[in-house]
Every structure is written in structure tokens, then in C-alpha cells.
Amino acid sequence: MSDQATEKDRWSSKTYTSSASFVPKLTNKVLSFLPAPGTSSFNILDIGCGDGVLTSKLLTLYPDANIIGLDSSPSMIETATQNYPKISFQIQDCTDLLAAIKNAAPDLATESYDIIFSNAAMHWILREKSCRSEFFAAMNALLKTNGLFVFEMGGWGNIAELHTALVAALVAHGIPVSEGREASPWFFPSDRWMEEMLQSVGFAVEELELELRPTRLDERRGEDGGVGGWVRLMGQHFLEKVEEKKRESVVQYVEELLNDVVKREEDEEGEWVGYVRLRGKGRKL
Ligand SMILES: C[S@@+](CC[C@H](N)C(=O)[O-])C[C@H]1O[C@@H](n2cnc3c(N)ncnc32)[C@H](O)[C@@H]1O
């Protein structure tokens, strides 16, 4: 596998556990798109596997499966490898898997997987328009005929309030709005976009849904919790637009802007944001 350690690693498995542990937990729906649990010896690939918490759940569902997890973050892969020795985790940037397939990267042979799974990673991977159709072509190429591609990611309208507040906070700190927008590391496609893309590379679309899922951020206040903790972990591409000493001021500006938006009368401590999930299942024709 290619080693992408030269690309700055903005992920820390420790911060992920404390600021965003809800991500791998809220996954019952996407897991229900998978085949019934059992002893099939599936070959499974987990794209953007992170710290391996969810990948290990796949092993619980299919104890005889051969599971490979790929992620571009050395920190995430290190933690996953330590915690789940029965799964093979590898550092791999998934933006150009077609090239990795062509270069005969180990474990990336065409027609070798029964299931490709991905949770909460594709909106990062697909940021650049130029890599999108190749990414889906690679998913198709890696699967055996009839193989399943099951995924969940941010969909159109995801975290609109946080996204807007981050750009606004940068503008308030002297960054032009166009630069603030370009700092965004995400692509949140609509269900229609996804359906057309999946079909265009050779999938039959068996499930596809866009769901507004208000999500309570982890409640610990201070460094790791709430809106501030979320912004420090997930909003780093925006924060890096200003010099280091101003970054905390940007975080506080976002917290101030969103103070009323994220509150619920009945939940004084909680901070709720509008997650929109796009989840689907495609079968390779
Ligand atoms: C929100 S985490 C999700 C992790 C895990 N799938 C889960 O559900 O807990 C997003 C993951 O996507 C990974 N990621 C982002 N861009 C990537 C890329 N270009 N290639 C591979 N992984 C990437 C990050 O390193 C991070 O671990």
C-alpha cells in the first residue's frame, strides 16, 4: 500500500474517541443494509475505517470473514492495528484507488471483494471533483460480480449550520469569503447525484436514502466536547486558514454564532446539529 504519511495527519484517534465517538455508534441503519450475519467467509474492505471500532463490528457480524481496513491517517491505523489484531489495517489514501489497482497494490486486486463498506469517510475522500467518478469505478472494479457496496456519508445539507458558521468565522477574522468556502474539506452529494453516479459505473441501486438526523454532540464541555470540540477536530482545514494564535478565537466565534441554534429547551446541556446522512447499497452487475 502507498504510505501517505507525508500528507499532514489531521486525525487523532484519541481526539476522535473523545469528540466524535457517536460516529461509529449511530450506524444501525447502514449495518442493516448488509447481508444477514453468519459464518460466510466474505472478503470485506472497509474504506476510511478510522480507529477500527466499526470495522471490528463487521468481524462480530461475520467472524469467518477476511477484513481489510484502509485509512489515510497513520494515527487512526496505528490505534486500529493495536486494538484489533485479527483485522488487517493499512495506510492508504483512497482518493485514487484506480491507480493503486493498476500498480498492483497488495489487497487491491480487481474482482476480489464480496462487500465494500464505508461509514462517514466518503464526504472527505470525494472532496475533489476530479476524483469522484474514478473512486466509484474503483469500488466497482474491486468487487466480485454481485458484490455489495454499502455506505453511509454526509449528504446534501449536512451540518449546514456548522459549515456556514465556520466560513462566517473566517470572514470575521479577515479571510475572504471565497477562500473560506474553498477551505471546506467536504462534498455532500444529493441522493439523485449518488444514484446517477452508482448507475454510471455499473451498480444496480438497491437502497438509497437521505435522512435528516439531528445529532447530539458529545456533551463534555471544554477542549473536546460540544461545538468547540467538534470544530477543533473536524474543522481543522478551516482553522488552518488563520495563524495559530487566532484559531481559538475562530472556535469561540463559531460557538457564539451557534449558541441558540444548537440548543433545545428541554436539554440544557446538549448541543444538537443537523446531520444529514446519505446511505445506500449498490450491487455490482
Ligand atoms: C469520521 S471518520 C470515520 C471513521 C470510521 N469509518 C467510523 O465510522 O468511525 C473519517 C475517516 O476518513 C478518513 N479519511 C479521510 N480522507 C481519507 C482519504 N482520502 N483516504 C482514506 N481515508 C480518509 C479519515 O482519516 C478518518 O479516519
The ligand as a Gaussian input file, in Angstrom:
#p B3LYP/6-31G(d) Opt

LIG

0 1
 C      -15.316000      10.447000      10.633000
 S      -14.023000       9.291000      10.419000
 C      -14.932000       7.769000      10.182000
 C      -14.157000       6.565000      10.628000
 C      -14.939000       5.241000      10.676000
 N      -15.361000       4.806000       9.362000
 C      -16.134000       5.339000      11.633000
 O      -17.278000       5.185000      11.187000
 O      -15.896000       5.581000      12.833000
 C      -13.459000       9.654000       8.768000
 C      -12.227000       8.862000       8.372000
 O      -11.981000       9.092000       6.973000
 C      -10.583000       9.039000       6.792000
 N      -10.220000       9.677000       5.518000
 C      -10.374000      10.973000       5.173000
 N       -9.878000      11.186000       3.941000
 C       -9.412000       9.981000       3.500000
 C       -8.773000       9.553000       2.296000
 N       -8.522000      10.399000       1.310000
 N       -8.451000       8.248000       2.179000
 C       -8.696000       7.380000       3.190000
 N       -9.279000       7.732000       4.353000
 C       -9.638000       9.012000       4.504000
 C      -10.047000       9.794000       8.000000
 O       -8.680000       9.546000       8.219000
 C      -10.948000       9.282000       9.111000
 O      -10.398000       8.173000       9.760000

